[in-house]
């Protein structure tokens, strides 16, 4: 999705300062869409409009300075052993040589085809290309004559490294007519543009900015997609077109090119446009279905064998892979499909981390985990282990981790490869909007409190396959995962209590850790109690207040049962003891401010757990005069607190 930068609201003129002028905030251009980067970081995504890319391109557009050529000649003369002249004579000689070299360069440049057009265009381009300190009107003043200069010559100059950027600027800053003029003049050259070192950036811009010509450009790729995906420059063009700009029908047409030549004929069949591989095969006889599947397999294998080309991280390849895997059982049957799937895994196992960041790549990887044997799962875990932290914070890659947690029966291997790397990085993961889900899945998998129905449905896609390949009981598996992750998670609470509890999302993580982990929680409780020992600012934050109440209850409130479901009775008792010791000296003050509900829950926990010593201390602390003060304070929740204090007697 293309994100738009904040426009800045129009200031109310009545509120403007009378002594200073506040200019109207200028509306910014939409930020260019960027395809998602793989979690490995091995194939950096370069957007067609990124600053880094522009700087690199601009450096390449200038000719080699004439002075450099002269300097090289001087260096060669000196290397031949000539005697150095006096400094003054040497400087004069250098100037002369530089001038001669510059003159020769100008002559060479003038003899190049269309050099005059490029020279004229550069005069206007220098202003058009400015990104700052230029108004829209000023840019248009130079853009119009620039377009006039290149009209009729776009195809002639587009493959010149110093002219390609000029045409890119016309497409970027021009209007619809200028963009379509460029696209029209380049018709018939789209395939060549995609494979050119400099012009490929222009083609991506045309796909983005010219929806009228987009179908023609994409159609020019048909029959060439497998080859283009393995091309150094064209690969990124195909992926950008597929992932960012093509509609569903165009995307399917691009994917179909990976199926083989037989399927390319279907692009002209209106009844078969948009159909996925499995649906297309359903209309064919068995021998043809197997032949077509073999074509897809060979195409994928070719891409996997050339993983250094970068196409293995592209979503279009992942789509073809997943469609192939989805069709296996319907074509070959369960037993042969398992054999084909195993063979496919052997070819792509090492590059699985390059795939997990896309929806289809993640789904294909999860299918491998869900359908393969314990031995093959261990191999997959070994490959993804170095990338666990990044996977845990990626919205698609984390599904792979969840499937591994649901599938792998060997808890020791699972702990070493997935759980431990995840919990060791919990300090970072806990404060990432996606990463939080990964920590929740360790303690409360598929909980509707933390996961949406759509999210749970996605996780459940592999459940049928897991019934055949995984033997361990769900509750047993969950208990073992919680046990394996508890120590590291509790340590995070001990070390970062304030940061967790004062963050809305972090407070939910903290609550789950305290409720569902196993082991000694006393140090974690000490850290939490210490936060309110001398100050009540923590309780001013509503999510933090809810954490303390939940700890005192020993569980969460269940709407369906309309009561608190106690998860850890001992936690309630320990919390009451430690929190009372922390706040005893200023309990009344808290009761008259933001801590009213927490004190009320504390009173109830003390009574429920039979803590008679604390019960007596509370009665002494909250005597009749103090209760009258609480009543007068009209603090929110004071009535609830007073009612529970009465029951305590």
TALINKA-V776928 format. One record per backbone hydrogen bond with DSSP energy under -1.0 kcal/mol. NH is the residue of the N-H (numbers start at 0). CO is the residue of the C=O. If there is no record, write none. Layout:
BEGIN
NH,CO  NH,CO
END
This chain:
BEGIN
14,11  30,2  40,37  49,46  53,49  54,50  55,51  56,52  57,53  58,54  59,55  68,64  69,65  70,66  71,67  72,68  73,69  74,70  75,71  76,72  77,73  78,74  79,75  80,77  81,76  89,85  90,86  91,87  92,88  93,89  94,90  95,91  96,92  97,93  98,94  99,95  100,96  101,97  102,98  103,99  104,100  105,101  106,102  107,103  108,104  109,105  110,106  111,108  114,111  117,113  118,114  119,115  120,116  121,117  122,118  123,119  124,120  125,121  126,123  127,123  128,124  129,126  138,134  139,135  140,136  141,137  142,138  143,139  145,141  146,142  147,143  148,144  149,145  150,146  152,149  156,152  157,153  159,156  162,159  163,159  166,162  167,163  168,164  169,165  170,166  171,167  172,168  173,169  178,174  179,175  180,176  181,177  182,178  183,179  184,180  185,181  186,183  188,185  192,188  193,189  195,192  199,195  200,197  202,198  203,199  204,200  205,201  206,202  207,203  208,204  209,205  213,209  216,212  217,213  218,214  219,215  220,217  221,218  223,220  227,223  228,224  230,227  234,230  237,233  238,234  239,235  240,236  241,237  242,238  243,239  245,240  250,246  251,247  252,248  253,249  254,250  255,251  257,254  258,255  265,262  266,263  267,264  268,265  271,268  274,271  279,275  280,276  281,277  283,280  288,284  289,285  290,286  291,287  292,288  293,289  294,290  295,291  296,292  297,293  298,294  299,295  300,296  301,297  302,298  303,299  304,300  306,303  308,305  309,306  312,309  313,310  317,313  318,314  319,315  320,316  321,317  322,318  323,319  324,320  325,321  326,322  330,326  331,327  332,328  336,332  337,333  338,334  339,335  340,336  341,337  342,338  343,339  344,340  345,341  346,342  347,343  348,344  350,347  351,348  353,350  354,351  355,351  357,354  361,357  362,358  363,359  364,360  365,361  366,362  367,363  368,364  369,365  370,366  371,367  376,372  377,373  378,374  379,375  380,376  381,377  382,378  383,379  384,380  386,383  387,384  390,386  391,387  393,390  397,393  398,395  399,396  400,396  401,397  402,398  403,399  404,400  405,401  406,402  407,403  410,408  413,409  414,410  415,411  416,412  417,413  418,413  419,414  421,417  422,418  423,419  425,422  427,424  428,424  429,425  431,428  435,431  436,433  438,434  439,435  440,436  442,438  443,439  446,443  449,446  450,446  455,451  456,452  457,453  458,454  459,455  460,457  462,459  465,461  466,462  467,464  468,464  469,465  476,472  477,473  478,474  479,475  480,476  481,477  482,478  483,479  484,480  485,481  488,484  489,485  490,486  491,487  492,488  493,489  494,490  495,491  499,495  500,496  501,497  502,499  506,502  508,504  509,505  510,506  511,507  512,508  513,509  514,510  515,511  516,512  524,520  525,521  526,522  527,523  528,524  529,525  531,528  540,537  544,540  545,541  546,542  547,543  548,544  549,545  550,546  551,547  552,548  553,549  554,549  557,562  561,557  562,557  564,555  566,553  567,553  571,567  572,568  573,569  574,570  575,571  576,572  577,573  578,574  579,575  580,576  581,577  582,578  583,579  585,582  589,585  590,586  591,587  592,589  594,589  598,594  599,595  600,596  601,597  602,598  603,599  604,600  605,601  606,602  607,603  608,604  610,605  611,609  614,610  615,611  616,612  617,613  618,614  619,615  620,616  621,617  626,622  627,623  628,624  629,625  630,626  631,627  632,628  637,634  640,636  641,637  642,638  643,639  644,640  645,641  646,642  647,643
END
